[in-house]
């Protein structure tokens, strides 16, 4: 019988590597002592977490070989080495059992070919997963406490070197940061102009690239670290099983420390930069999902591949209109070769007016041969789903409260884990538990009160009737609706010869237009 073995260590520290080699040696000797067994291969993942199988190359290789029936049995030390995710554990052992391949968890005494193996495996797998949750909770709790003490979690940035949790000024980068703030606040230059001037002057970004972009300038201007403050937990890892990071949009409390380190620019200058950004953006923001710019991110340059960016223009009568232009052409000008031999710029330099872009989409939609009544029904249903958060605000409030309640209960568990790990005293544990208990009671009361409020079925029926009439006007072309056509648009490709190709979602083919007058492009 051909036997494979699987071993894993969760970190790449030296002591774990020794354990890793010990596991491999143990499996070889164990299999060699069985006369009817033949070692096929030892699959080993080094320094990889067990809460997910996506990044475990050796594990996935083993499963692929199993599907080819290259061995008959798998040996592994224990359930936690195989996987700390109970769903993965059950799923893969079932898949292997269907192939006639058993998995022996040696320390746990489980053979997945035995009749009661799944019950025992579920218990052990749940324990392994719960241990991962506790470990994750302890680590997050410890990191939060260290953040509160001023330890910096993050990488170096332009102007600052981060080493061993401390920030120190990098003089060369700091001079560039000061120059950026000076140009923006006192010279009243835009981010695109500043980026171009830095490129032309030969300044380098943090990575050593000469390719400055307006987005890089904006990030620098918005970063509170440059005035000496420290804001952490901007990104979080909400799921300890997937380890995927996401931007913190209020799910967890930020850690903010004022005057944490030596500033590069004065607080006064930094605050002036924030005020200037707010002033320049005044009137550009709109509320509601998808309402900002229907064409945003959907116009691509056919030469360089960059997205078009929006710019506001003023007519002689004082009214404002919006145009779109290739991001590369806006930042770098026409296509050319610089002194270093690099190709920069783009020849798609014309502007597309916002209303002209939407008009092309509207024409394309009207050219479709559709069952209008079916389309109206479908679109009404889609729009209702889009508006669901607004219509069911009370329900959204309940969901938000429940999520906050779940997070509070998780934090309470983290306090207990920290106490057992001897990270906090019993007095601190009791104090924090009382605070969390008070919050849990309050949240439960708010949830109960919100759930008692009247639902909105009647309002929804009226809204559906109104939407049906409005959608009919839109589909028939009687009424223009930027958001509607923006949602139907897949993308527009703009070429240097002013040719524009429109592609719609869910529909094959494309529609080609060539703006010829000032109403279409300028």
N, C-alpha and C positions, 0 to 999 in steps of 0.2 A: 504494500500500500504506500502510495506516495503522500508524503506529509509536508505541508508548508508551515511556517511559523511567522507570527507577526509580533513586533515589539515597537514601542514608541516611548520617547522621553519628551516631556513637555517644554523643556528649556534646553539651551545649548551651553549651559554653564559646565565647567570642567568636571565637577562632581557628578553631574548627571551623565556626562559622556562616559565616565567610568562605569556607571550603572548600565548604560546603553550597551557597552561592550560585554559586560557581564551577562546581560540577557541573551545576547547572541551566542556566547559560549555555552550557556546553560542549555539552550534549545538544541544545539548541535550534539552535545553529550547525551541529552535525554533521548533523542531520536536514535542515536547510534546504539543505545543499550537495548532497543527493541529489534529483534531479528527480522520481523516481518515488515518493519517500517524502513522507508527510504526517504532521506531528506531531499525534497525537491528544491526549495529555496527559502531563505530567511528574508522576509520583507521588513524593512526598518525605516521608520520616519524619525528624524532627529530634529529636536527643537520646534516641534509643531504641536499646536493645541489639539486637544481631543474633543472639543465641543462641536467641531464640524469636520466633515470629511472632504470638503472641496479642495483644500490646499495640501492634503496628504497624498503625495504622489505615489509612494510605495503602497499605501492602502488601496488606492484606486487601481494600481497595476495588479495587485493581488486579486481584486474582484474581477478584473478583466480576464486574468488567467483562469480563474475559477469557472467563468462562463465558457471557456474553451476546454474544461475538464482536464486540466493539466495536473491536478492533484486531487486527493480524496478527503483530506482532513486538514484543518487549520488548528494550530496550537497558539494560544496567547496566554499571557501571565494572569490577567484578571479582566473583569468587565471594563474597568476604568481605563485600561490600556487600549482596549478595542475601540471604545467610544464613551464619552461622557454625555452624549445626547441620547436619551432613551428611545426617541423615534428612530434615529439612525441604527441603534443597536438592534431593535426588533426588526426593522425593515431589512437590514443586510443579512441577519441570521435566517430570516424567512426565505429570502432570495437564495441563499446558499443551500438551505435545506431542500428547496424545490429542485436544486441541481444534484441532490444526493450528497452534498458536502456538509459535514458537521464542523462545528467550532467547539473546541474544548478550552474552557476557562479554568486553568489549572488550579490556581489558588482558591477559586470559588467553588470548585467541584461540580461544574456544570458542563454537560455535553448536550449540545442543541439537538442531537438525534434522539435523546430520551423523551418520553411522553410528557413529563412535567417540566421540561426545561424552560418553556416560555414563561410560565408563572414565576419560577425562580429567577429567571433572567430579568423579568420586569422589575422585580423587587430590587435586585442588585443594580440594575441600570438606573432605577429611580434614585437609589442612594448615591450613585456616582454623579448623576446630574445635579442632585441637591448639594453635593460637596462642591461642585463647580460654581453653583449659585452663591454658596457661602463664601467661597474663595474670592469670587468676583466682588461680592458685597464688601468684604473686608478690605480688598485692595482699593476699591473706590472710596471707601470711608477713610482709609489711611491717606490716600492721595488728596482728598478734600481737606483733611486736617493740615497736611503739609502745605497746600496752597494757601490756607488761611494764615500759616506761619510765614508766608512770603517766598516759599520755594517755587522756582519757575519751572513749569512743565512746557517744553516747547523747544524749537530749534532757533539757531541764530537768525538774525534778520539784518537788513541793511542798516548799518549804524550801531548794532549791538551784537556782541558775541555772547552766547549762552553756554556756560560750562558749569557743571556740577550744581545746577539749580540757581545760578547767579547770573545777572546781566552786567556786562561791562561795556563801556563805549568803545567802538572801533572808530578811531579818528578819521580814517579815510572815508568810510561809509557815512559817518555823521556829517561830514562837510557837504556831501551830496544831499542828504536829508534837509539840512538847513537851507541849501540852495533852492530846493523844491518849494519849501514853505515860503521863502522870500519871493520867488517868482509868482506864486499863486496869490499871496495876500497883498504884497506891496506893489508888484508890477502888474497885477490884475491879468495875468496870462492864464489861458485855459489849459486843461490837462493834456490835450493833444499837442498844443504848441510847446509846452514844457517837455513832453516826451521827444518831440522832434529836435529841440535845441540840445537836449542831453545826448541824443544820438550823434548829432553833428559835432558836438564838442568832444566826443570820444569817451564819455563816462560809461561805466559798466554797471550792470545790475548786480544783485547779490550773487547770482550764479556765474558772473563773468561775461554775460551776454551784452552786446551793444544794442540789442533790439528792445528799446524802451517802448512801452505801450501806455496809452492813457489810463488803462485799468490798473497798471502798476502804480502810477502816480496817485490815483484815487485811494488805493489801499493804504499808501503811506500817509496821505493827508488825514485819513479817518482813524489811523491807529493811535490809540490813547497812550501807548507805551512811550511815544516820543516826547510827551510832556511829563514823564515820570510816573504815570499811573500803571497799574497792572490789572487787567481783566482776564480771568481764566475761566475755563469750561465753555469756551466758544463752540467747541465741538464735543460731542458726547458719544458714548457707546451704549445705546439703550438696551440692546439684547446681548446678554453674556454668551449666548449660544452661537450667534453669527459673527460677533465682534465687528460688525460694520459701524463705521463712524458716520455721524450726521451733524449738521449745524444745530446748535442748541437754540431753539426758537421759543424758549420759556418752559421747556419740559423740566429742566433742572435749574436751580438757582445759580447765578453767576457768582464767582468769587472776585470781589473788587477791592483793591488796596490803593489808596491815594498816596501820592508821594513815596512810592515804593523804592525807586531807584533814581540815579542821576539822570535828569532830563537832557535831551539833545536840543529841544527848542523850548522857549518859555511857555508857561501855561497861557499867558495872554495871547501869544502868537498862535498857539494851537486852537484856542477858542475862537479867535478871529477867523481861522481857516474853516472851522465848523459853521460859523455864521455866514461866511462867504459862500460855502457850498449850499447852505439852505436858501440863501438869497438867489443864487443862480438857478436852483431847481424849483423855485417858487412858481406854482401854477402848472408844473409838469406832471405831478402825481395825480392819479385818479383812483377812486375806490372801486372795489368790485373785482371779481375774478375775470381776468382776461381783458379788462377794460383799458389798461394803460395804453398799449399800442397794438392793434390787431395784427399788424404786419411784423411786429418785433421778432427778430431771430428767424424770419421766414424768407428773407431776400438774400440770396447767396450770389457771390461774384463768380461768373463763369471763367474768369482767368486765374485768380489767386485762391478762390475757395472761401474767402473770408465773408462774414456776415456784413450786411449793410447796417450802418448806424444812423440814428435819427438826428436831425438838426432843425432848429426852429428858425424861420425866416420872417421878416416883417415887410408887409406891403407898404406902399406909399400912404395909404389911408390909415395906417397904424395897426391893421389886423394881423394876427399871427397865423402862419400856416407851417406845416411840417413837410420836410423832404428827407429822403433816404439816400445815402451815398456809401460806396465801398469803404470799409474800415481801413484797409491798407492804403487806398488812395487818399483818404482823409488824413491819415497820420504821416504818410511818407511821400505823397505826391505821385507824379508819373513814374512809370517803370524805367529804371536806369541802373547803371553799375557804379558803385561808389569807389573811393580811392583804394579800398582794401580788396576790390574785386568781387564784392558781394552784390547780388541782384536784389534791389530793393524797389519798392513802389509798385503801382499797378496802373494799367491803362484804362480801367473802367472808372473814369473820373466824373461822369455826369451824375446829375441828381434826379431821383424819381420822386415826384410829389405823392404824398400819402393818398390823396383822393384818387389819383390816377391809378395807383396800384390796386386799390379796392375796386375801382371801376372795371379793371381787367378781370378781376376775380368774378365780379357780378356778371359780366358778359359771358365768361366761361361757364358759369353755372346755368345761365339761361339757354346756352347752346345744347345742354344735355336733354336728351329725349327721355323724360321721366314720367312715371305715374304720379301726377301732381298730388292727388288725394292721399296716396300712400306716403309720399314724401312729407306732406304736411302733418300727417299723424305721427310719423316717426320723429320728425324734428320737434314737434310739440312735446313728445315724450322725453327727448334728449334735453330740451331746454328746461323742462320741469326738474329733471335730475340735477342739472347744473344749478338751478335755483333752490334746490332742496335745503342747503344750509341756511338760506335766508328764510325760507318758508317755515322750516322746523327749528327755529332758533331755540325754542324751549328744549327740544330734544337734544340739540347740540350742547346746550348748557348742562343737561344731565350727564351726557357723555363726558364732557370736560370735567365735571365734578367727580365722576366715577374714576376717571383716569388719575385725578389728583389724589383721590382716596387710596387707590392702588399704590401710587408712588409713596404716599405717607406710610402705608403699612409696610412697604418694602424698606423704607428708612428705619422704621421701628425694629424690623428684623435685623438690620445692619447694626443697630446699637447693641442688641443682644449678642450678636456674633463678635463684635468688638470687645464686649465685656469678657466673654469666654476666652478670647484671644489675649486677654490682659492688656488691651490697648487703652482702656479707660477704667476708672475706678467705679466701685459700686454706687457711690453717691452720684457721680455723673450719669451713670446708667439710669438710676431712678429719676433724676431730674429730667433727662431727655425723654424718658418713657412717659412721664406725666404730661409733658408738652405735646408729644405725639398723640396720646390718648385724648387730650382736649381737642386737638385738631380733628381727629377721627370722628368724635361725637358731633362736632360742628358740621363737618362735611356730610355726615349721614342725615342730619336735620335738614340741610340745604337740599339734598337730593330728594328727600321725602316731600318737601314743600314744593319743589319744582315739578315733580311728577304729578302732583295734584292739580296743577294748572291745566286748563282746558286745551285739548288738542285742536288742530286746525283743519279738519277734513272739509268743512264747508268753505273756508277760505281757499283751500287748494282747488276745489271744484270750480269756484268763480275764476280763479287765476288760470286754470286750464282753458276755460271758455275764452277768456281774453287773449291768451297766448295763441289759441287756434286761429283767431281772426288776424292777429298781428303777423303770425308766421305765413298765413295765406298771402298777405300783402307783400311780404318779403320775397317769398318764393316766386310770386308772379312778377316781381320786379317793380311793384308800385312804391315800395318803401325801401330806402337804403339803410342797412344796419351793419356797421363796421365789424362788430364783434361776431355777428353771425357768419359773414363771409370770411372773416379771419379764422374762425374755427373750421370752416370747410377747406381752407387753403392748406396744402401740404408745403409747398415752397415755390418761390419765383426765382429763376436763374437769370441774372442780368449779364449780358456779354458786352465787350468793348464797343462793338458796332451798333449798340443801342437795341439789339434784339432782346426781347424778354419772353421767357417761356414760363407758362403757368401750369402747375400740376395740382390737382385736387386730391384730397384724401378719398380712398375707396374707389376711385374711378381711374381706369387706364387711359393712356394717351396724354397729350399735352396741347396747350393752346399758345400760339406764338403771336406776339404783338411787336410793333415797331413804332414807338411814340414819335410823332413828327412835328409837334407844335408845343408851345409853351404850356398848354393845358395838361399835357402828359408828362413832359420832362423839361428840365432846364439845364 
